[in-house]
Amino acid sequence: MITLPASETAHLIERQLIHSRPAKESLLSRDRYYCFRAGNSEMQRIYSIVHVLYNVDPVLTLQQLNQVVFPNSFGLAEDQAIRLRNYLNGIENGIRAERIKPYTYHEPQVFYFLATEEDDTLPPHTRPAKPTIGPINYTRDELKTGGILPAKNGI
């Protein structure tokens, strides 16, 4: 299972159940499960990937999704389109507020639609022993144990 830093977008990921990465970056893991580390490196939930949109221009997509009628050009159900619109609007608001780096969101993205189960909640204060800016692999058992997890190098 891979854990990723998400200090700028953890609140959007949790609320909209969507995560994105630049399309030019290689896939970090073939694992279908992810955790996201907030600004304090804490992880709260395990997420599974249920749908992926590849190589999508976020600016054009947001323009389309902000129209009154949701286009079905992305093959999304209406609730997924609403979540994607809300996620992208949150990114745009974060860029304007200078909380989010604009350069990574004005190029094609891969969007991961996520799901989580009640038993995917992690114990409070689950985090790596030392902060890192890269991805870290932990087992599900390590994450579910909680607390301060062993220091590991990124992938």
Helices and strands as residue ranges (DSSP letters): E 2-5, H 10-16, E 18-22, E 33-37, E 43-45, E 47-56, H 58-65, H 78-96, G 102-105, E 109-115, G 118-120, E 121-128, E 136-137, H 140-145, E 148-149
